[in-house]
Amino acid sequence: MLHYAVVFFVIALIAALFGFGGIAAGAASIAQVLFFVFIVLAIASFLFGLVRRG
């Protein structure tokens, strides 16, 4: 999932470079959502791992 966030971020940078503002904003927002979902899942996985060991 982090990989997809990075891919959409790169797409946003390339689109912004060529002047496609709407596409860049859309790709950046998708990258931001995927990154936050990744963070939430990573924290949940870490916490469930601690609970399972304890």
Buried (B, 14 or more C-beta within 10 A) or exposed (E): EEEBBEBBBEBBEEBBEEEBEEBBEBBBEBBBEBBEBBEEEEEEEEEEEEEEEE
